[in-house]
């Protein structure tokens, strides 16, 4: 009933920037927190950043000062601005949210993932 559509991944050189977008669509009544996770090859998925409905933000230590998470509640969209990218940022990035559908069901929803590759 709710889908997350991501965009913005790609290949960049170290020191470059990318902006990821994730838009929620479907039978949405309410979107709560939104978050970005990432999973590098052979590693566990890790939380990158979260933004609450009211704007509270948390970052993983590894991205503080380089990444910025934001959201547009009117568009049900979350963004991740990634600057000063490092090769260790290479991963599949996943958008995540919890939502209440138009039929008043609670759902946790994941995007399909978008690959970010940072070359040396």
PDB file as gemmi writes it, atoms N, CA and C in Angstrom:
CRYST1    1.000    1.000    1.000  90.00  90.00  90.00 P 1                      
ATOM      1  N   UNK A   1       0.819  -1.211   0.000  1.00  0.00           N  
ATOM      2  CA  UNK A   1       0.000   0.000   0.000  1.00  0.00           C  
ATOM      3  C   UNK A   1       0.851   1.257   0.000  1.00  0.00           C  
ATOM      4  N   UNK A   2       2.090   1.148   0.455  1.00  0.00           N  
ATOM      5  CA  UNK A   2       3.026   2.261   0.477  1.00  0.00           C  
ATOM      6  C   UNK A   2       4.316   1.808  -0.182  1.00  0.00           C  
ATOM      7  N   UNK A   3       4.829   2.633  -1.053  1.00  0.00           N  
ATOM      8  CA  UNK A   3       6.074   2.340  -1.736  1.00  0.00           C  
ATOM      9  C   UNK A   3       7.057   3.488  -1.554  1.00  0.00           C  
ATOM     10  N   UNK A   4       8.344   3.156  -1.552  1.00  0.00           N  
ATOM     11  CA  UNK A   4       9.401   4.145  -1.505  1.00  0.00           C  
ATOM     12  C   UNK A   4      10.200   4.055  -2.797  1.00  0.00           C  
ATOM     13  N   UNK A   5      10.341   5.178  -3.472  1.00  0.00           N  
ATOM     14  CA  UNK A   5      11.059   5.242  -4.727  1.00  0.00           C  
ATOM     15  C   UNK A   5      12.289   6.109  -4.540  1.00  0.00           C  
ATOM     16  N   UNK A   6      13.457   5.520  -4.754  1.00  0.00           N  
ATOM     17  CA  UNK A   6      14.718   6.197  -4.525  1.00  0.00           C  
ATOM     18  C   UNK A   6      15.348   6.626  -5.842  1.00  0.00           C  
ATOM     19  N   UNK A   7      16.169   7.653  -5.750  1.00  0.00           N  
ATOM     20  CA  UNK A   7      16.922   8.115  -6.905  1.00  0.00           C  
ATOM     21  C   UNK A   7      18.174   8.831  -6.419  1.00  0.00           C  
ATOM     22  N   UNK A   8      19.130   8.999  -7.308  1.00  0.00           N  
ATOM     23  CA  UNK A   8      20.307   9.792  -7.012  1.00  0.00           C  
ATOM     24  C   UNK A   8      21.597   9.021  -6.845  1.00  0.00           C  
ATOM     25  N   UNK A   9      21.530   7.707  -6.767  1.00  0.00           N  
ATOM     26  CA  UNK A   9      22.748   6.934  -6.638  1.00  0.00           C  
ATOM     27  C   UNK A   9      23.562   6.961  -7.914  1.00  0.00           C  
ATOM     28  N   UNK A  10      24.805   6.548  -7.798  1.00  0.00           N  
ATOM     29  CA  UNK A  10      25.674   6.531  -8.958  1.00  0.00           C  
ATOM     30  C   UNK A  10      27.122   6.388  -8.581  1.00  0.00           C  
ATOM     31  N   UNK A  11      27.973   6.667  -9.538  1.00  0.00           N  
ATOM     32  CA  UNK A  11      29.417   6.569  -9.374  1.00  0.00           C  
ATOM     33  C   UNK A  11      30.021   7.957  -9.286  1.00  0.00           C  
ATOM     34  N   UNK A  12      30.789   8.194  -8.241  1.00  0.00           N  
ATOM     35  CA  UNK A  12      31.482   9.465  -8.068  1.00  0.00           C  
ATOM     36  C   UNK A  12      32.899   9.205  -7.599  1.00  0.00           C  
ATOM     37  N   UNK A  13      33.739  10.196  -7.792  1.00  0.00           N  
ATOM     38  CA  UNK A  13      35.098  10.114  -7.295  1.00  0.00           C  
ATOM     39  C   UNK A  13      35.170  10.588  -5.850  1.00  0.00           C  
ATOM     40  N   UNK A  14      36.166  10.117  -5.136  1.00  0.00           N  
ATOM     41  CA  UNK A  14      36.371  10.542  -3.759  1.00  0.00           C  
ATOM     42  C   UNK A  14      36.427  12.060  -3.682  1.00  0.00           C  
ATOM     43  N   UNK A  15      35.747  12.601  -2.675  1.00  0.00           N  
ATOM     44  CA  UNK A  15      35.654  14.040  -2.520  1.00  0.00           C  
ATOM     45  C   UNK A  15      34.448  14.658  -3.182  1.00  0.00           C  
ATOM     46  N   UNK A  16      33.754  13.897  -3.994  1.00  0.00           N  
ATOM     47  CA  UNK A  16      32.586  14.397  -4.685  1.00  0.00           C  
ATOM     48  C   UNK A  16      31.337  14.336  -3.840  1.00  0.00           C  
ATOM     49  N   UNK A  17      30.216  14.676  -4.471  1.00  0.00           N  
ATOM     50  CA  UNK A  17      28.939  14.756  -3.775  1.00  0.00           C  
ATOM     51  C   UNK A  17      27.844  14.049  -4.552  1.00  0.00           C  
ATOM     52  N   UNK A  18      26.861  13.565  -3.817  1.00  0.00           N  
ATOM     53  CA  UNK A  18      25.641  13.021  -4.379  1.00  0.00           C  
ATOM     54  C   UNK A  18      24.482  13.429  -3.496  1.00  0.00           C  
ATOM     55  N   UNK A  19      23.317  13.532  -4.096  1.00  0.00           N  
ATOM     56  CA  UNK A  19      22.094  13.813  -3.359  1.00  0.00           C  
ATOM     57  C   UNK A  19      21.096  12.699  -3.638  1.00  0.00           C  
ATOM     58  N   UNK A  20      20.745  11.962  -2.611  1.00  0.00           N  
ATOM     59  CA  UNK A  20      19.770  10.896  -2.726  1.00  0.00           C  
ATOM     60  C   UNK A  20      18.387  11.417  -2.357  1.00  0.00           C  
ATOM     61  N   UNK A  21      17.387  10.937  -3.070  1.00  0.00           N  
ATOM     62  CA  UNK A  21      16.003  11.281  -2.789  1.00  0.00           C  
ATOM     63  C   UNK A  21      15.197  10.005  -2.630  1.00  0.00           C  
ATOM     64  N   UNK A  22      14.191  10.068  -1.785  1.00  0.00           N  
ATOM     65  CA  UNK A  22      13.304   8.931  -1.573  1.00  0.00           C  
ATOM     66  C   UNK A  22      11.908   9.464  -1.337  1.00  0.00           C  
ATOM     67  N   UNK A  23      11.005   9.137  -2.228  1.00  0.00           N  
ATOM     68  CA  UNK A  23       9.634   9.619  -2.154  1.00  0.00           C  
ATOM     69  C   UNK A  23       8.683   8.480  -1.821  1.00  0.00           C  
ATOM     70  N   UNK A  24       7.865   8.696  -0.819  1.00  0.00           N  
ATOM     71  CA  UNK A  24       6.847   7.728  -0.448  1.00  0.00           C  
ATOM     72  C   UNK A  24       5.570   7.997  -1.231  1.00  0.00           C  
ATOM     73  N   UNK A  25       4.938   6.933  -1.686  1.00  0.00           N  
ATOM     74  CA  UNK A  25       3.694   7.067  -2.424  1.00  0.00           C  
ATOM     75  C   UNK A  25       2.764   5.923  -2.063  1.00  0.00           C  
ATOM     76  N   UNK A  26       1.512   6.062  -2.455  1.00  0.00           N  
ATOM     77  CA  UNK A  26       0.518   5.048  -2.172  1.00  0.00           C  
ATOM     78  C   UNK A  26      -0.563   5.569  -1.257  1.00  0.00           C  
ATOM     79  N   UNK A  27      -1.205   4.652  -0.582  1.00  0.00           N  
ATOM     80  CA  UNK A  27      -2.330   4.994   0.285  1.00  0.00           C  
ATOM     81  C   UNK A  27      -1.819   5.408   1.656  1.00  0.00           C  
ATOM     82  N   UNK A  28      -1.295   6.611   1.723  1.00  0.00           N  
ATOM     83  CA  UNK A  28      -0.633   7.111   2.926  1.00  0.00           C  
ATOM     84  C   UNK A  28      -1.552   8.031   3.702  1.00  0.00           C  
ATOM     85  N   UNK A  29      -1.672   7.738   4.965  1.00  0.00           N  
ATOM     86  CA  UNK A  29      -2.354   8.643   5.873  1.00  0.00           C  
ATOM     87  C   UNK A  29      -1.349   9.506   6.635  1.00  0.00           C  
ATOM     88  N   UNK A  30      -0.276   8.880   7.091  1.00  0.00           N  
ATOM     89  CA  UNK A  30       0.691   9.593   7.905  1.00  0.00           C  
ATOM     90  C   UNK A  30       2.052   8.916   7.797  1.00  0.00           C  
ATOM     91  N   UNK A  31       3.087   9.727   7.638  1.00  0.00           N  
ATOM     92  CA  UNK A  31       4.467   9.264   7.651  1.00  0.00           C  
ATOM     93  C   UNK A  31       5.115   9.694   8.961  1.00  0.00           C  
ATOM     94  N   UNK A  32       5.757   8.766   9.637  1.00  0.00           N  
ATOM     95  CA  UNK A  32       6.436   9.091  10.885  1.00  0.00           C  
ATOM     96  C   UNK A  32       7.904   9.413  10.592  1.00  0.00           C  
ATOM     97  N   UNK A  33       8.820   8.722  11.247  1.00  0.00           N  
ATOM     98  CA  UNK A  33      10.232   8.967  11.006  1.00  0.00           C  
ATOM     99  C   UNK A  33      10.650   8.421   9.643  1.00  0.00           C  
ATOM    100  N   UNK A  34      11.687   9.019   9.069  1.00  0.00           N  
ATOM    101  CA  UNK A  34      12.290   8.528   7.850  1.00  0.00           C  
ATOM    102  C   UNK A  34      13.781   8.383   8.088  1.00  0.00           C  
ATOM    103  N   UNK A  35      14.393   7.457   7.390  1.00  0.00           N  
ATOM    104  CA  UNK A  35      15.789   7.156   7.664  1.00  0.00           C  
ATOM    105  C   UNK A  35      16.491   6.645   6.423  1.00  0.00           C  
ATOM    106  N   UNK A  36      17.803   6.764   6.445  1.00  0.00           N  
ATOM    107  CA  UNK A  36      18.669   6.161   5.443  1.00  0.00           C  
ATOM    108  C   UNK A  36      19.567   5.136   6.119  1.00  0.00           C  
ATOM    109  N   UNK A  37      19.639   3.966   5.525  1.00  0.00           N  
ATOM    110  CA  UNK A  37      20.554   2.916   5.916  1.00  0.00           C  
ATOM    111  C   UNK A  37      21.485   2.635   4.746  1.00  0.00           C  
ATOM    112  N   UNK A  38      22.565   1.931   5.028  1.00  0.00           N  
ATOM    113  CA  UNK A  38      23.426   1.486   3.945  1.00  0.00           C  
ATOM    114  C   UNK A  38      24.006   0.124   4.288  1.00  0.00           C  
ATOM    115  N   UNK A  39      24.344  -0.604   3.249  1.00  0.00           N  
ATOM    116  CA  UNK A  39      24.932  -1.924   3.420  1.00  0.00           C  
ATOM    117  C   UNK A  39      26.032  -2.106   2.391  1.00  0.00           C  
ATOM    118  N   UNK A  40      27.247  -2.203   2.876  1.00  0.00           N  
ATOM    119  CA  UNK A  40      28.383  -2.477   2.016  1.00  0.00           C  
ATOM    120  C   UNK A  40      28.482  -3.978   1.777  1.00  0.00           C  
ATOM    121  N   UNK A  41      29.149  -4.338   0.708  1.00  0.00           N  
ATOM    122  CA  UNK A  41      29.295  -5.740   0.350  1.00  0.00           C  
ATOM    123  C   UNK A  41      29.935  -6.526   1.486  1.00  0.00           C  
ATOM    124  N   UNK A  42      29.277  -7.591   1.889  1.00  0.00           N  
ATOM    125  CA  UNK A  42      29.803  -8.446   2.934  1.00  0.00           C  
ATOM    126  C   UNK A  42      29.645  -7.925   4.343  1.00  0.00           C  
ATOM    127  N   UNK A  43      28.947  -6.818   4.519  1.00  0.00           N  
ATOM    128  CA  UNK A  43      28.795  -6.224   5.837  1.00  0.00           C  
ATOM    129  C   UNK A  43      27.329  -6.109   6.223  1.00  0.00           C  
ATOM    130  N   UNK A  44      27.102  -5.872   7.507  1.00  0.00           N  
ATOM    131  CA  UNK A  44      25.754  -5.682   8.014  1.00  0.00           C  
ATOM    132  C   UNK A  44      25.201  -4.323   7.594  1.00  0.00           C  
ATOM    133  N   UNK A  45      23.889  -4.262   7.471  1.00  0.00           N  
ATOM    134  CA  UNK A  45      23.250  -2.995   7.197  1.00  0.00           C  
ATOM    135  C   UNK A  45      23.382  -2.088   8.413  1.00  0.00           C  
ATOM    136  N   UNK A  46      23.704  -0.824   8.172  1.00  0.00           N  
ATOM    137  CA  UNK A  46      23.896   0.114   9.256  1.00  0.00           C  
ATOM    138  C   UNK A  46      23.056   1.362   9.044  1.00  0.00           C  
ATOM    139  N   UNK A  47      22.669   1.957  10.145  1.00  0.00           N  
ATOM    140  CA  UNK A  47      21.911   3.196  10.101  1.00  0.00           C  
ATOM    141  C   UNK A  47      22.843   4.356   9.789  1.00  0.00           C  
ATOM    142  N   UNK A  48      22.447   5.183   8.826  1.00  0.00           N  
ATOM    143  CA  UNK A  48      23.233   6.344   8.429  1.00  0.00           C  
ATOM    144  C   UNK A  48      22.692   7.611   9.085  1.00  0.00           C  
ATOM    145  N   UNK A  49      21.397   7.845   8.958  1.00  0.00           N  
ATOM    146  CA  UNK A  49      20.799   9.061   9.486  1.00  0.00           C  
ATOM    147  C   UNK A  49      19.304   8.878   9.611  1.00  0.00           C  
ATOM    148  N   UNK A  50      18.720   9.571  10.566  1.00  0.00           N  
ATOM    149  CA  UNK A  50      17.275   9.566  10.748  1.00  0.00           C  
ATOM    150  C   UNK A  50      16.775  10.995  10.890  1.00  0.00           C  
ATOM    151  N   UNK A  51      15.541  11.201  10.489  1.00  0.00           N  
ATOM    152  CA  UNK A  51      14.877  12.473  10.709  1.00  0.00           C  
ATOM    153  C   UNK A  51      13.448  12.187  11.150  1.00  0.00           C  
ATOM    154  N   UNK A  52      13.074  12.726  12.296  1.00  0.00           N  
ATOM    155  CA  UNK A  52      11.736  12.535  12.813  1.00  0.00           C  
ATOM    156  C   UNK A  52      10.722  13.422  12.122  1.00  0.00           C  
ATOM    157  N   UNK A  53       9.471  13.160  12.398  1.00  0.00           N  
ATOM    158  CA  UNK A  53       8.397  13.937  11.795  1.00  0.00           C  
ATOM    159  C   UNK A  53       8.545  15.422  12.108  1.00  0.00           C  
ATOM    160  N   UNK A  54       8.952  15.718  13.346  1.00  0.00           N  
ATOM    161  CA  UNK A  54       9.122  17.094  13.764  1.00  0.00           C  
ATOM    162  C   UNK A  54      10.482  17.688  13.467  1.00  0.00           C  
ATOM    163  N   UNK A  55      11.361  16.927  12.834  1.00  0.00           N  
ATOM    164  CA  UNK A  55      12.644  17.457  12.425  1.00  0.00           C  
ATOM    165  C   UNK A  55      13.847  17.034  13.253  1.00  0.00           C  
ATOM    166  N   UNK A  56      13.655  16.209  14.266  1.00  0.00           N  
ATOM    167  CA  UNK A  56      14.794  15.739  15.046  1.00  0.00           C  
ATOM    168  C   UNK A  56      15.684  14.863  14.173  1.00  0.00           C  
ATOM    169  N   UNK A  57      16.992  15.037  14.290  1.00  0.00           N  
ATOM    170  CA  UNK A  57      17.946  14.400  13.395  1.00  0.00           C  
ATOM    171  C   UNK A  57      19.040  13.694  14.184  1.00  0.00           C  
ATOM    172  N   UNK A  58      19.438  12.535  13.700  1.00  0.00           N  
ATOM    173  CA  UNK A  58      20.576  11.809  14.241  1.00  0.00           C  
ATOM    174  C   UNK A  58      21.417  11.271  13.094  1.00  0.00           C  
ATOM    175  N   UNK A  59      22.737  11.273  13.291  1.00  0.00           N  
ATOM    176  CA  UNK A  59      23.670  10.776  12.296  1.00  0.00           C  
ATOM    177  C   UNK A  59      24.597   9.724  12.899  1.00  0.00           C  
ATOM    178  N   UNK A  60      25.005   8.797  12.061  1.00  0.00           N  
ATOM    179  CA  UNK A  60      26.098   7.925  12.444  1.00  0.00           C  
ATOM    180  C   UNK A  60      27.380   8.742  12.547  1.00  0.00           C  
ATOM    181  N   UNK A  61      28.249   8.355  13.473  1.00  0.00           N  
ATOM    182  CA  UNK A  61      29.490   9.099  13.659  1.00  0.00           C  
ATOM    183  C   UNK A  61      30.316   9.169  12.374  1.00  0.00           C  
ATOM    184  N   UNK A  62      30.250   8.145  11.569  1.00  0.00           N  
ATOM    185  CA  UNK A  62      31.064   8.074  10.372  1.00  0.00           C  
ATOM    186  C   UNK A  62      30.685   9.096   9.307  1.00  0.00           C  
ATOM    187  N   UNK A  63      29.488   9.673   9.403  1.00  0.00           N  
ATOM    188  CA  UNK A  63      29.046  10.619   8.378  1.00  0.00           C  
ATOM    189  C   UNK A  63      28.801  12.019   8.923  1.00  0.00           C  
ATOM    190  N   UNK A  64      28.951  12.219  10.209  1.00  0.00           N  
ATOM    191  CA  UNK A  64      28.729  13.538  10.788  1.00  0.00           C  
ATOM    192  C   UNK A  64      29.655  14.568  10.153  1.00  0.00           C  
ATOM    193  N   UNK A  65      29.082  15.707   9.817  1.00  0.00           N  
ATOM    194  CA  UNK A  65      29.843  16.770   9.185  1.00  0.00           C  
ATOM    195  C   UNK A  65      29.948  16.652   7.685  1.00  0.00           C  
ATOM    196  N   UNK A  66      29.538  15.512   7.132  1.00  0.00           N  
ATOM    197  CA  UNK A  66      29.625  15.304   5.685  1.00  0.00           C  
ATOM    198  C   UNK A  66      28.254  15.100   5.046  1.00  0.00           C  
ATOM    199  N   UNK A  67      27.366  14.414   5.746  1.00  0.00           N  
ATOM    200  CA  UNK A  67      26.035  14.110   5.211  1.00  0.00           C  
ATOM    201  C   UNK A  67      24.989  14.967   5.903  1.00  0.00           C  
ATOM    202  N   UNK A  68      23.938  15.278   5.174  1.00  0.00           N  
ATOM    203  CA  UNK A  68      22.821  16.025   5.725  1.00  0.00           C  
ATOM    204  C   UNK A  68      21.519  15.356   5.312  1.00  0.00           C  
ATOM    205  N   UNK A  69      20.697  15.013   6.293  1.00  0.00           N  
ATOM    206  CA  UNK A  69      19.389  14.443   6.012  1.00  0.00           C  
ATOM    207  C   UNK A  69      18.335  15.540   6.176  1.00  0.00           C  
ATOM    208  N   UNK A  70      17.337  15.513   5.326  1.00  0.00           N  
ATOM    209  CA  UNK A  70      16.243  16.462   5.410  1.00  0.00           C  
ATOM    210  C   UNK A  70      14.986  15.816   4.863  1.00  0.00           C  
ATOM    211  N   UNK A  71      13.858  16.440   5.107  1.00  0.00           N  
ATOM    212  CA  UNK A  71      12.598  15.890   4.609  1.00  0.00           C  
ATOM    213  C   UNK A  71      11.652  17.002   4.214  1.00  0.00           C  
ATOM    214  N   UNK A  72      10.785  16.673   3.296  1.00  0.00           N  
ATOM    215  CA  UNK A  72       9.717  17.549   2.854  1.00  0.00           C  
ATOM    216  C   UNK A  72       8.422  16.810   3.136  1.00  0.00           C  
ATOM    217  N   UNK A  73       7.761  17.183   4.211  1.00  0.00           N  
ATOM    218  CA  UNK A  73       6.560  16.460   4.617  1.00  0.00           C  
ATOM    219  C   UNK A  73       5.435  16.586   3.596  1.00  0.00           C  
ATOM    220  N   UNK A  74       5.350  17.724   2.925  1.00  0.00           N  
ATOM    221  CA  UNK A  74       4.305  17.912   1.927  1.00  0.00           C  
ATOM    222  C   UNK A  74       4.463  16.950   0.757  1.00  0.00           C  
ATOM    223  N   UNK A  75       5.708  16.580   0.450  1.00  0.00           N  
ATOM    224  CA  UNK A  75       5.985  15.663  -0.653  1.00  0.00           C  
ATOM    225  C   UNK A  75       6.257  14.237  -0.186  1.00  0.00           C  
ATOM    226  N   UNK A  76       6.217  14.009   1.123  1.00  0.00           N  
ATOM    227  CA  UNK A  76       6.553  12.696   1.687  1.00  0.00           C  
ATOM    228  C   UNK A  76       7.890  12.199   1.158  1.00  0.00           C  
ATOM    229  N   UNK A  77       8.863  13.084   1.170  1.00  0.00           N  
ATOM    230  CA  UNK A  77      10.161  12.797   0.589  1.00  0.00           C  
ATOM    231  C   UNK A  77      11.271  13.070   1.599  1.00  0.00           C  
ATOM    232  N   UNK A  78      12.262  12.199   1.618  1.00  0.00           N  
ATOM    233  CA  UNK A  78      13.447  12.381   2.436  1.00  0.00           C  
ATOM    234  C   UNK A  78      14.658  12.461   1.515  1.00  0.00           C  
ATOM    235  N   UNK A  79      15.625  13.282   1.904  1.00  0.00           N  
ATOM    236  CA  UNK A  79      16.820  13.494   1.112  1.00  0.00           C  
ATOM    237  C   UNK A  79      18.051  13.176   1.940  1.00  0.00           C  
ATOM    238  N   UNK A  80      19.108  12.819   1.257  1.00  0.00           N  
ATOM    239  CA  UNK A  80      20.402  12.656   1.894  1.00  0.00           C  
ATOM    240  C   UNK A  80      21.444  13.324   1.012  1.00  0.00           C  
ATOM    241  N   UNK A  81      21.923  14.470   1.457  1.00  0.00           N  
ATOM    242  CA  UNK A  81      22.995  15.166   0.763  1.00  0.00           C  
ATOM    243  C   UNK A  81      24.317  14.623   1.280  1.00  0.00           C  
ATOM    244  N   UNK A  82      25.114  14.076   0.393  1.00  0.00           N  
ATOM    245  CA  UNK A  82      26.364  13.436   0.762  1.00  0.00           C  
ATOM    246  C   UNK A  82      27.516  14.216   0.139  1.00  0.00           C  
ATOM    247  N   UNK A  83      28.332  14.811   0.976  1.00  0.00           N  
ATOM    248  CA  UNK A  83      29.484  15.573   0.540  1.00  0.00           C  
ATOM    249  C   UNK A  83      30.772  14.906   1.013  1.00  0.00           C  
ATOM    250  N   UNK A  84      31.868  15.309   0.411  1.00  0.00           N  
ATOM    251  CA  UNK A  84      33.186  14.779   0.785  1.00  0.00           C  
ATOM    252  C   UNK A  84      33.175  13.262   0.845  1.00  0.00           C  
ATOM    253  N   UNK A  85      32.642  12.649  -0.178  1.00  0.00           N  
ATOM    254  CA  UNK A  85      32.479  11.203  -0.181  1.00  0.00           C  
ATOM    255  C   UNK A  85      33.819  10.481  -0.158  1.00  0.00           C  
ATOM    256  N   UNK A  86      33.818   9.377   0.548  1.00  0.00           N  
ATOM    257  CA  UNK A  86      34.998   8.542   0.704  1.00  0.00           C  
ATOM    258  C   UNK A  86      34.728   7.160   0.129  1.00  0.00           C  
ATOM    259  N   UNK A  87      35.768   6.443  -0.270  1.00  0.00           N  
ATOM    260  CA  UNK A  87      35.546   5.080  -0.763  1.00  0.00           C  
ATOM    261  C   UNK A  87      34.786   4.202   0.216  1.00  0.00           C  
ATOM    262  N   UNK A  88      34.975   4.404   1.506  1.00  0.00           N  
ATOM    263  CA  UNK A  88      34.270   3.599   2.494  1.00  0.00           C  
ATOM    264  C   UNK A  88      32.782   3.912   2.568  1.00  0.00           C  
ATOM    265  N   UNK A  89      32.330   4.953   1.882  1.00  0.00           N  
ATOM    266  CA  UNK A  89      30.900   5.232   1.777  1.00  0.00           C  
ATOM    267  C   UNK A  89      30.223   4.357   0.733  1.00  0.00           C  
ATOM    268  N   UNK A  90      30.996   3.646  -0.050  1.00  0.00           N  
ATOM    269  CA  UNK A  90      30.433   2.775  -1.076  1.00  0.00           C  
ATOM    270  C   UNK A  90      29.516   1.736  -0.446  1.00  0.00           C  
ATOM    271  N   UNK A  91      28.279   1.694  -0.899  1.00  0.00           N  
ATOM    272  CA  UNK A  91      27.288   0.789  -0.339  1.00  0.00           C  
ATOM    273  C   UNK A  91      25.994   0.930  -1.120  1.00  0.00           C  
ATOM    274  N   UNK A  92      25.090   0.005  -0.861  1.00  0.00           N  
ATOM    275  CA  UNK A  92      23.715   0.179  -1.294  1.00  0.00           C  
ATOM    276  C   UNK A  92      22.994   0.951  -0.203  1.00  0.00           C  
ATOM    277  N   UNK A  93      22.388   2.048  -0.575  1.00  0.00           N  
ATOM    278  CA  UNK A  93      21.687   2.897   0.373  1.00  0.00           C  
ATOM    279  C   UNK A  93      20.191   2.631   0.291  1.00  0.00           C  
ATOM    280  N   UNK A  94      19.578   2.435   1.457  1.00  0.00           N  
ATOM    281  CA  UNK A  94      18.168   2.090   1.548  1.00  0.00           C  
ATOM    282  C   UNK A  94      17.404   3.159   2.307  1.00  0.00           C  
ATOM    283  N   UNK A  95      16.279   3.527   1.774  1.00  0.00           N  
ATOM    284  CA  UNK A  95      15.354   4.417   2.441  1.00  0.00           C  
ATOM    285  C   UNK A  95      14.397   3.591   3.290  1.00  0.00           C  
ATOM    286  N   UNK A  96      14.026   4.124   4.437  1.00  0.00           N  
ATOM    287  CA  UNK A  96      13.136   3.414   5.345  1.00  0.00           C  
ATOM    288  C   UNK A  96      12.179   4.395   5.999  1.00  0.00           C  
ATOM    289  N   UNK A  97      10.953   3.954   6.199  1.00  0.00           N  
ATOM    290  CA  UNK A  97      10.001   4.763   6.936  1.00  0.00           C  
ATOM    291  C   UNK A  97       8.985   3.866   7.611  1.00  0.00           C  
ATOM    292  N   UNK A  98       8.333   4.403   8.609  1.00  0.00           N  
ATOM    293  CA  UNK A  98       7.147   3.754   9.151  1.00  0.00           C  
ATOM    294  C   UNK A  98       5.969   4.675   8.894  1.00  0.00           C  
ATOM    295  N   UNK A  99       4.855   4.071   8.515  1.00  0.00           N  
ATOM    296  CA  UNK A  99       3.724   4.845   8.036  1.00  0.00           C  
ATOM    297  C   UNK A  99       2.417   4.235   8.505  1.00  0.00           C  
ATOM    298  N   UNK A 100       1.416   5.067   8.522  1.00  0.00           N  
ATOM    299  CA  UNK A 100       0.047   4.621   8.724  1.00  0.00           C  
ATOM    300  C   UNK A 100      -0.672   4.797   7.397  1.00  0.00           C  
ATOM    301  N   UNK A 101      -1.252   3.727   6.892  1.00  0.00           N  
ATOM    302  CA  UNK A 101      -1.901   3.776   5.593  1.00  0.00           C  
ATOM    303  C   UNK A 101      -3.258   4.441   5.683  1.00  0.00           C  
ATOM    304  N   UNK A 102      -3.836   4.690   4.510  1.00  0.00           N  
ATOM    305  CA  UNK A 102      -5.164   5.284   4.448  1.00  0.00           C  
ATOM    306  C   UNK A 102      -6.228   4.377   5.047  1.00  0.00           C  
ATOM    307  N   UNK A 103      -5.943   3.083   5.121  1.00  0.00           N  
ATOM    308  CA  UNK A 103      -6.849   2.144   5.767  1.00  0.00           C  
ATOM    309  C   UNK A 103      -6.481   1.911   7.233  1.00  0.00           C  
ATOM    310  N   UNK A 104      -5.609   2.770   7.761  1.00  0.00           N  
ATOM    311  CA  UNK A 104      -5.258   2.801   9.178  1.00  0.00           C  
ATOM    312  C   UNK A 104      -4.481   1.579   9.633  1.00  0.00           C  
ATOM    313  N   UNK A 105      -3.624   1.082   8.765  1.00  0.00           N  
ATOM    314  CA  UNK A 105      -2.709   0.012   9.117  1.00  0.00           C  
ATOM    315  C   UNK A 105      -1.300   0.557   9.263  1.00  0.00           C  
ATOM    316  N   UNK A 106      -0.577   0.042  10.225  1.00  0.00           N  
ATOM    317  CA  UNK A 106       0.807   0.442  10.430  1.00  0.00           C  
ATOM    318  C   UNK A 106       1.728  -0.421   9.570  1.00  0.00           C  
ATOM    319  N   UNK A 107       2.635   0.227   8.857  1.00  0.00           N  
ATOM    320  CA  UNK A 107       3.594  -0.468   8.009  1.00  0.00           C  
ATOM    321  C   UNK A 107       4.989   0.094   8.195  1.00  0.00           C  
ATOM    322  N   UNK A 108       5.969  -0.775   8.192  1.00  0.00           N  
ATOM    323  CA  UNK A 108       7.352  -0.368   8.028  1.00  0.00           C  
ATOM    324  C   UNK A 108       7.727  -0.680   6.584  1.00  0.00           C  
ATOM    325  N   UNK A 109       8.287   0.301   5.884  1.00  0.00           N  
ATOM    326  CA  UNK A 109       8.509   0.190   4.451  1.00  0.00           C  
ATOM    327  C   UNK A 109       9.972   0.455   4.133  1.00  0.00           C  
ATOM    328  N   UNK A 110      10.520  -0.352   3.244  1.00  0.00           N  
ATOM    329  CA  UNK A 110      11.883  -0.194   2.750  1.00  0.00           C  
ATOM    330  C   UNK A 110      11.870   0.094   1.257  1.00  0.00           C  
ATOM    331  N   UNK A 111      12.777   0.950   0.834  1.00  0.00           N  
ATOM    332  CA  UNK A 111      13.003   1.137  -0.583  1.00  0.00           C  
ATOM    333  C   UNK A 111      13.795  -0.018  -1.157  1.00  0.00           C  
ATOM    334  N   UNK A 112      13.941  -0.020  -2.472  1.00  0.00           N  
ATOM    335  CA  UNK A 112      14.634  -1.112  -3.144  1.00  0.00           C  
ATOM    336  C   UNK A 112      16.148  -1.000  -3.040  1.00  0.00           C  
ATOM    337  N   UNK A 113      16.634   0.143  -2.646  1.00  0.00           N  
ATOM    338  CA  UNK A 113      18.059   0.387  -2.542  1.00  0.00           C  
ATOM    339  C   UNK A 113      18.617   1.043  -3.786  1.00  0.00           C  
ATOM    340  N   UNK A 114      19.579   1.918  -3.590  1.00  0.00           N  
ATOM    341  CA  UNK A 114      20.273   2.549  -4.699  1.00  0.00           C  
ATOM    342  C   UNK A 114      21.777   2.492  -4.423  1.00  0.00           C  
ATOM    343  N   UNK A 115      22.533   2.115  -5.435  1.00  0.00           N  
ATOM    344  CA  UNK A 115      23.958   1.877  -5.258  1.00  0.00           C  
ATOM    345  C   UNK A 115      24.741   3.176  -5.373  1.00  0.00           C  
ATOM    346  N   UNK A 116      25.572   3.416  -4.376  1.00  0.00           N  
ATOM    347  CA  UNK A 116      26.517   4.526  -4.390  1.00  0.00           C  
ATOM    348  C   UNK A 116      27.919   3.940  -4.421  1.00  0.00           C  
ATOM    349  N   UNK A 117      28.670   4.296  -5.436  1.00  0.00           N  
ATOM    350  CA  UNK A 117      30.035   3.821  -5.575  1.00  0.00           C  
ATOM    351  C   UNK A 117      30.979   5.011  -5.605  1.00  0.00           C  
ATOM    352  N   UNK A 118      31.930   5.022  -4.693  1.00  0.00           N  
ATOM    353  CA  UNK A 118      32.905   6.105  -4.602  1.00  0.00           C  
ATOM    354  C   UNK A 118      34.267   5.539  -4.977  1.00  0.00           C  
ATOM    355  N   UNK A 119      34.820   6.033  -6.048  1.00  0.00           N  
ATOM    356  CA  UNK A 119      36.093   5.542  -6.532  1.00  0.00           C  
ATOM    357  C   UNK A 119      37.248   6.298  -5.894  1.00  0.00           C  
ATOM    358  N   UNK A 120      38.390   5.640  -5.800  1.00  0.00           N  
ATOM    359  CA  UNK A 120      39.583   6.243  -5.216  1.00  0.00           C  
ATOM    360  C   UNK A 120      40.237   7.204  -6.193  1.00  0.00           C  
TER     361      UNK A 120                                                      
END                                                                             
